[in-house]
Amino acid sequence: DATAAFSETLLALLTFTSCGPGGKKEEVLFISVIILKDKRCQLSLLLTKSGSHENISPEKKTTTATSNISPEAALSWSSTFEELLRHSDGVETFSQFLRTEFSEENIEFWLACEEYKTIDSDSRLITKAKQMYAVFIEADAPKEVNIDYATKVAIQKAITTPTNTCFDAAQSKVYSLMKKDCYPRFLTSEIYLRLTKRKGPGTTMFRRRSRSCVFNEPRGEATGDSSAWL
């Protein structure tokens, strides 16, 4: 088990360090590191789990040879955003683009929602809903998506007795953001134009976190401690 091995390794390091000079201060430091790394480890395990979108998961399909994508196939993705998402190679290429803009959490959340809607087990639904909330929704989540506070609160309440539609509102907002903001830039990006064998106007790729959809509502903090759910 990856999580168990990770914890055992850090525990051994913590024990060794606490025996050295200034043990108590160093122990506190290591505990902080454990908390941070353990959260990232859990996130990695969650995002790499198999599901209905296993073949197009941006976390798993990082070795796809873009040279195998024909210019004709790539050109078809420019017809509509929906057409892009219908093709696994299109999703992977779009994911690569979002990573250059540090906004890959959007497509990862959308894919997670698509998988979530196919779950037919109540127990799995509860587990997955709490995991998705902890990873994508709650304040300061590792891959927090940019949605308004009211939607966050609605999701927090809904996942106490989850259904397959708990994340529909949030997914719709993220979808709209990608379609209106990210997709047009993707079509003029070097990543995409290289596949279509066309040259673009030298569009600059801004290395920033692309969270262009701004909500005017004051942001609050959703209550409840979801860390115990993971």
Contacts in CASP RR format, 6 or more apart in sequence:
PFRMAT RR
TARGET T0000
AUTHOR 0000-0000-0000
METHOD contacts of the structure
MODEL  1
DATAAFSETLLALLTFTSCGPGGKKEEVLFISVIILKDKRCQLSLLLTKS
GSHENISPEKKTTTATSNISPEAALSWSSTFEELLRHSDGVETFSQFLRT
EFSEENIEFWLACEEYKTIDSDSRLITKAKQMYAVFIEADAPKEVNIDYA
TKVAIQKAITTPTNTCFDAAQSKVYSLMKKDCYPRFLTSEIYLRLTKRKG
PGTTMFRRRSRSCVFNEPRGEATGDSSAWL
2 41 0 8 1.000
2 45 0 8 1.000
3 38 0 8 1.000
3 41 0 8 1.000
3 42 0 8 1.000
3 45 0 8 1.000
6 37 0 8 1.000
6 38 0 8 1.000
6 41 0 8 1.000
7 34 0 8 1.000
7 38 0 8 1.000
10 30 0 8 1.000
10 33 0 8 1.000
10 34 0 8 1.000
10 37 0 8 1.000
10 38 0 8 1.000
13 30 0 8 1.000
14 27 0 8 1.000
14 30 0 8 1.000
14 31 0 8 1.000
14 34 0 8 1.000
17 23 0 8 1.000
17 26 0 8 1.000
17 27 0 8 1.000
17 30 0 8 1.000
18 24 0 8 1.000
18 26 0 8 1.000
18 27 0 8 1.000
18 30 0 8 1.000
20 26 0 8 1.000
39 142 0 8 1.000
39 227 0 8 1.000
39 230 0 8 1.000
40 142 0 8 1.000
42 230 0 8 1.000
43 135 0 8 1.000
43 142 0 8 1.000
43 143 0 8 1.000
44 59 0 8 1.000
46 131 0 8 1.000
46 135 0 8 1.000
46 230 0 8 1.000
47 57 0 8 1.000
47 59 0 8 1.000
47 108 0 8 1.000
47 112 0 8 1.000
47 135 0 8 1.000
48 57 0 8 1.000
48 59 0 8 1.000
48 60 0 8 1.000
51 115 0 8 1.000
51 118 0 8 1.000
52 114 0 8 1.000
52 115 0 8 1.000
52 118 0 8 1.000
53 111 0 8 1.000
53 114 0 8 1.000
53 115 0 8 1.000
54 60 0 8 1.000
55 61 0 8 1.000
55 88 0 8 1.000
56 88 0 8 1.000
56 91 0 8 1.000
56 92 0 8 1.000
56 111 0 8 1.000
57 108 0 8 1.000
57 111 0 8 1.000
58 91 0 8 1.000
58 92 0 8 1.000
58 95 0 8 1.000
58 96 0 8 1.000
58 98 0 8 1.000
58 99 0 8 1.000
58 104 0 8 1.000
58 107 0 8 1.000
58 108 0 8 1.000
58 111 0 8 1.000
59 108 0 8 1.000
61 88 0 8 1.000
61 92 0 8 1.000
64 89 0 8 1.000
64 92 0 8 1.000
66 89 0 8 1.000
66 93 0 8 1.000
66 194 0 8 1.000
66 195 0 8 1.000
68 89 0 8 1.000
69 89 0 8 1.000
69 90 0 8 1.000
69 93 0 8 1.000
69 195 0 8 1.000
71 195 0 8 1.000
71 196 0 8 1.000
71 197 0 8 1.000
73 87 0 8 1.000
73 89 0 8 1.000
74 90 0 8 1.000
74 93 0 8 1.000
74 192 0 8 1.000
74 195 0 8 1.000
74 196 0 8 1.000
75 196 0 8 1.000
76 83 0 8 1.000
76 87 0 8 1.000
77 83 0 8 1.000
77 84 0 8 1.000
77 87 0 8 1.000
77 90 0 8 1.000
77 93 0 8 1.000
77 192 0 8 1.000
78 187 0 8 1.000
78 196 0 8 1.000
81 178 0 8 1.000
81 179 0 8 1.000
81 183 0 8 1.000
84 90 0 8 1.000
84 91 0 8 1.000
84 94 0 8 1.000
84 183 0 8 1.000
85 91 0 8 1.000
85 94 0 8 1.000
91 107 0 8 1.000
91 111 0 8 1.000
93 191 0 8 1.000
93 192 0 8 1.000
93 195 0 8 1.000
94 107 0 8 1.000
94 182 0 8 1.000
94 183 0 8 1.000
94 186 0 8 1.000
95 104 0 8 1.000
95 107 0 8 1.000
95 108 0 8 1.000
96 191 0 8 1.000
97 182 0 8 1.000
97 185 0 8 1.000
97 186 0 8 1.000
97 189 0 8 1.000
97 191 0 8 1.000
97 192 0 8 1.000
98 104 0 8 1.000
98 106 0 8 1.000
98 107 0 8 1.000
98 182 0 8 1.000
98 210 0 8 1.000
100 189 0 8 1.000
100 191 0 8 1.000
100 205 0 8 1.000
100 207 0 8 1.000
101 182 0 8 1.000
101 185 0 8 1.000
101 205 0 8 1.000
101 206 0 8 1.000
101 207 0 8 1.000
101 208 0 8 1.000
101 209 0 8 1.000
101 210 0 8 1.000
102 207 0 8 1.000
102 208 0 8 1.000
102 209 0 8 1.000
102 210 0 8 1.000
103 182 0 8 1.000
103 209 0 8 1.000
103 210 0 8 1.000
103 211 0 8 1.000
105 136 0 8 1.000
105 143 0 8 1.000
105 144 0 8 1.000
105 145 0 8 1.000
106 145 0 8 1.000
106 174 0 8 1.000
106 177 0 8 1.000
106 178 0 8 1.000
106 182 0 8 1.000
107 178 0 8 1.000
108 136 0 8 1.000
108 143 0 8 1.000
109 132 0 8 1.000
109 136 0 8 1.000
109 143 0 8 1.000
109 145 0 8 1.000
109 170 0 8 1.000
109 171 0 8 1.000
109 174 0 8 1.000
110 171 0 8 1.000
110 174 0 8 1.000
110 175 0 8 1.000
110 178 0 8 1.000
112 132 0 8 1.000
112 135 0 8 1.000
112 136 0 8 1.000
113 132 0 8 1.000
113 167 0 8 1.000
113 168 0 8 1.000
113 170 0 8 1.000
113 171 0 8 1.000
115 128 0 8 1.000
116 125 0 8 1.000
116 128 0 8 1.000
116 129 0 8 1.000
116 132 0 8 1.000
116 164 0 8 1.000
116 166 0 8 1.000
116 167 0 8 1.000
117 164 0 8 1.000
117 165 0 8 1.000
119 125 0 8 1.000
119 128 0 8 1.000
119 164 0 8 1.000
125 162 0 8 1.000
125 163 0 8 1.000
125 164 0 8 1.000
126 159 0 8 1.000
126 162 0 8 1.000
129 158 0 8 1.000
129 159 0 8 1.000
129 162 0 8 1.000
129 166 0 8 1.000
129 167 0 8 1.000
130 159 0 8 1.000
130 226 0 8 1.000
130 229 0 8 1.000
130 230 0 8 1.000
131 229 0 8 1.000
131 230 0 8 1.000
132 167 0 8 1.000
133 141 0 8 1.000
133 155 0 8 1.000
133 156 0 8 1.000
133 159 0 8 1.000
133 226 0 8 1.000
133 229 0 8 1.000
134 141 0 8 1.000
134 226 0 8 1.000
134 227 0 8 1.000
134 229 0 8 1.000
134 230 0 8 1.000
135 141 0 8 1.000
135 142 0 8 1.000
135 143 0 8 1.000
136 143 0 8 1.000
136 144 0 8 1.000
136 145 0 8 1.000
137 144 0 8 1.000
137 145 0 8 1.000
137 147 0 8 1.000
137 152 0 8 1.000
137 155 0 8 1.000
137 156 0 8 1.000
137 170 0 8 1.000
137 222 0 8 1.000
138 144 0 8 1.000
138 152 0 8 1.000
138 156 0 8 1.000
138 222 0 8 1.000
138 226 0 8 1.000
139 152 0 8 1.000
139 219 0 8 1.000
139 220 0 8 1.000
139 221 0 8 1.000
139 222 0 8 1.000
145 170 0 8 1.000
145 174 0 8 1.000
146 174 0 8 1.000
146 177 0 8 1.000
146 211 0 8 1.000
146 213 0 8 1.000
146 215 0 8 1.000
147 170 0 8 1.000
147 173 0 8 1.000
147 174 0 8 1.000
147 215 0 8 1.000
148 173 0 8 1.000
148 215 0 8 1.000
148 217 0 8 1.000
149 215 0 8 1.000
149 217 0 8 1.000
149 218 0 8 1.000
149 219 0 8 1.000
149 220 0 8 1.000
149 222 0 8 1.000
150 217 0 8 1.000
151 169 0 8 1.000
151 170 0 8 1.000
151 173 0 8 1.000
152 170 0 8 1.000
152 222 0 8 1.000
153 222 0 8 1.000
154 169 0 8 1.000
155 166 0 8 1.000
155 167 0 8 1.000
155 169 0 8 1.000
155 170 0 8 1.000
156 222 0 8 1.000
156 223 0 8 1.000
156 224 0 8 1.000
158 166 0 8 1.000
159 166 0 8 1.000
173 213 0 8 1.000
176 213 0 8 1.000
177 212 0 8 1.000
177 213 0 8 1.000
181 210 0 8 1.000
181 212 0 8 1.000
181 213 0 8 1.000
182 210 0 8 1.000
185 203 0 8 1.000
186 192 0 8 1.000
188 200 0 8 1.000
188 201 0 8 1.000
188 203 0 8 1.000
189 203 0 8 1.000
189 205 0 8 1.000
190 200 0 8 1.000
190 202 0 8 1.000
190 203 0 8 1.000
190 205 0 8 1.000
193 199 0 8 1.000
193 200 0 8 1.000
END
